Amino acid sequence: MDEIHARNKKKGLRFRIWSTVTDSYLTEDLTEDELRRYTLESAVCNAIEVYLREIEERIRRAKTYGSSSRMTSKDVCDTPWLRKRG
Protein backbone atom coordinates (compact mmCIF):
# COMPACT_ATOMS: atom_id res chain seq x y z
CA MET A 1 0.00 0.00 0.00
CA ASP A 2 1.34 3.42 -0.91
CA GLU A 3 1.75 6.10 1.73
CA ILE A 4 1.37 9.84 1.31
CA HIS A 5 4.13 11.84 2.96
CA ALA A 6 3.82 15.59 3.60
CA ARG A 7 6.53 18.17 4.22
CA ASN A 8 6.57 21.93 4.66
CA LYS A 9 8.86 23.63 2.16
CA LYS A 10 9.55 27.25 1.24
CA LYS A 11 6.83 27.09 -1.43
CA GLY A 12 4.35 25.60 1.07
CA LEU A 13 3.17 22.11 1.90
CA ARG A 14 4.32 19.46 -0.57
CA PHE A 15 3.50 15.79 -0.86
CA ARG A 16 5.18 12.65 -2.16
CA ILE A 17 3.88 9.12 -2.56
CA TRP A 18 6.02 6.40 -0.98
CA SER A 19 5.84 2.79 -2.18
CA THR A 20 6.03 0.27 0.63
CA VAL A 21 6.71 -2.38 -2.02
CA THR A 22 9.83 -0.80 -3.53
CA ASP A 23 10.74 1.38 -0.53
CA SER A 24 11.10 4.40 -2.77
CA TYR A 25 9.18 7.50 -3.77
CA LEU A 26 6.88 7.14 -6.76
CA THR A 27 6.56 10.89 -7.27
CA GLU A 28 8.51 14.09 -6.98
CA ASP A 29 7.14 16.93 -4.83
CA LEU A 30 3.44 17.53 -5.53
CA THR A 31 1.04 20.28 -4.53
CA GLU A 32 -2.22 19.16 -2.93
CA ASP A 33 -4.05 19.61 -6.24
CA GLU A 34 -1.40 17.61 -8.08
CA LEU A 35 -1.60 14.89 -5.42
CA ARG A 36 -5.37 14.67 -5.77
CA ARG A 37 -5.11 14.46 -9.56
CA TYR A 38 -2.33 11.84 -9.40
CA THR A 39 -4.19 9.60 -6.94
CA LEU A 40 -7.45 9.94 -8.91
CA GLU A 41 -5.71 8.96 -12.14
CA SER A 42 -4.07 5.99 -10.39
CA ALA A 43 -7.40 4.83 -8.95
CA VAL A 44 -9.12 5.08 -12.36
CA CYS A 45 -6.30 3.19 -14.09
CA ASN A 46 -6.43 0.46 -11.43
CA ALA A 47 -10.21 0.16 -11.78
CA ILE A 48 -9.91 -0.16 -15.57
CA GLU A 49 -7.23 -2.84 -15.21
CA VAL A 50 -9.46 -4.85 -12.85
CA TYR A 51 -12.43 -4.45 -15.21
CA LEU A 52 -10.46 -5.62 -18.23
CA ARG A 53 -9.04 -8.56 -16.30
CA GLU A 54 -12.45 -9.74 -15.04
CA ILE A 55 -15.07 -8.85 -17.67
CA GLU A 56 -14.48 -11.74 -20.09
CA GLU A 57 -14.80 -14.36 -17.34
CA ARG A 58 -17.92 -12.67 -15.93
CA ILE A 59 -19.57 -12.62 -19.36
CA ARG A 60 -18.65 -16.28 -19.93
CA ARG A 61 -20.25 -17.27 -16.60
CA ALA A 62 -23.37 -15.24 -17.41
CA LYS A 63 -23.69 -16.94 -20.81
CA THR A 64 -23.15 -20.39 -19.31
CA TYR A 65 -25.11 -20.15 -16.06
CA GLY A 66 -27.38 -17.13 -16.51
CA SER A 67 -25.43 -15.15 -13.91
CA SER A 68 -21.85 -13.98 -13.38
CA SER A 69 -22.02 -15.50 -9.91
CA ARG A 70 -19.22 -17.96 -9.26
CA MET A 71 -21.77 -20.68 -8.51
CA THR A 72 -21.49 -23.64 -10.86
CA SER A 73 -25.07 -24.73 -11.44
CA LYS A 74 -28.00 -23.19 -13.30
CA ASP A 75 -30.21 -24.26 -10.38
CA VAL A 76 -28.10 -22.21 -7.96
CA CYS A 77 -28.05 -19.25 -10.34
CA ASP A 78 -31.82 -18.99 -10.61
CA THR A 79 -32.20 -15.22 -10.92
CA PRO A 80 -35.44 -13.19 -10.72
CA TRP A 81 -34.92 -12.09 -14.32
CA LEU A 82 -34.65 -15.72 -15.49
CA ARG A 83 -37.88 -16.63 -13.65
CA LYS A 84 -39.80 -13.73 -15.20
CA ARG A 85 -41.97 -14.67 -18.15
CA GLY A 86 -41.55 -12.90 -21.47
URSUL-V580174 format. One record per pair of residues at least 4 apart in sequence whose C-alpha atoms are under 6 Angstrom apart, sorted by sequence separation. I is the first residue (numbers start at 0). GAP is how many residues later the second one is. D is the distance in whole Angstrom. If there is no record, write none. Layout:
i-><I;I>
gap-><GAP;GAP>
d-><D;D>
//
This chain:
i-><7;8;18;29;33;50;60;61;7;18;29;61;6;17;18;61;6;17;60;5;16;17;5;16;64;4;16;57;4;15;3;3;15;2;14;2;13;14;1;13;1;13;1>
gap-><4;4;4;4;4;4;4;4;5;5;5;5;6;6;6;6;7;7;7;8;8;8;9;9;9;10;10;10;11;11;12;13;13;14;14;15;15;15;16;16;17;17;18>
d-><6;6;5;5;6;6;6;5;4;6;6;4;6;6;6;4;5;4;5;6;6;6;4;6;5;6;6;5;5;6;6;5;5;6;6;5;6;5;6;5;5;5;6>
//
